[in-house]
Amino acid sequence: MGANNAAPDHADAACRDAGNAAEQYTRPAFAAAHSFARRLDGKAPWKAIKENKPAAGTALYVAIQVIASLKTVFYPFLPFSS
């Protein structure tokens, strides 16, 4: 088999390395997104708007800013979705 299998083996290794690099890069971003989702759920602006409109507005503003930041972070991996 020898030389004919060298290119596919090299390509497989390159794909694995790229996948590992992508996972190392995106894992903290997914953790931040998950953490923020829990925070937003705790703020519950959909409920707070009845009692405290400024607080609900602030929570929604922060949510939009976080989403915009995550869009930028994920762009290299999801270019057509970001």
N, C-alpha and C positions, 0 to 999 in steps of 0.2 A: 504494500500500500504506500508507504513512504511519503514522497514529495507531493503526491496528489491530494493527500489529506491535510497537508500543512495549512493551506489557505482556509478551508472550512474550520479547522481547529482554531486558527488565529481569529477568524471572524466570530466564532462562538465566544472566545475569551474577551474580545472587544465588546461584544454585546452584553456579556455578564458584567464587565467593568463599568460600562455606561449605565446599566441598570442599578448597580450598587451605588454609583455616584448620584444618580437621580434620587434614589431612596434616601441617601444621607442628606441630600439637600432639601427634599420635600418633607421629611419626617417632622422637623421642627415647625414647619409652616402648617402642617396638618394639626399638630399639637396646639399651636396658637389658635387656629381656627376653632378647634374643639373647645378650648378654654374660653374663647370669646363667646361661643354659642351658649355655653353654660352661664356665663355672666349676663348675656342678653336675656336668657330665659329667666334669670333671677330678677332682672330689672322689670321684666314684663311690661314694656311700654304699651301694649295693646290693652292692658288693664289700667295702668297708671294714667293714661290719657283722660280718664274720667275724673280723677282726683287731682292730678298735678301735671298739667299740660307742658310746662317748661321742662320738667324732669323727663317726661316721655319724649319730648322733642330732642333733648340732649342725648338720650339713649339711642334714638333713631339716627341722629347725626353721627354719633360715634360708630354705629353699626355700618353706615354707608362708608365712612372713612376706612374702617377695617377691611371691608369688602374690596374697596379700591386698592388698598395695599396688598391684599392677598391676590388680587387679579394680577398685579405687577409681579409678585413673587412666582406665581404659577405660570406666567406667560411662556417661559421657555419649554414647558412641558405640555401645555394645553393652548397652543397659539390661536386656535380657532374658537375656543370657548372663553378666553379671557377678555 
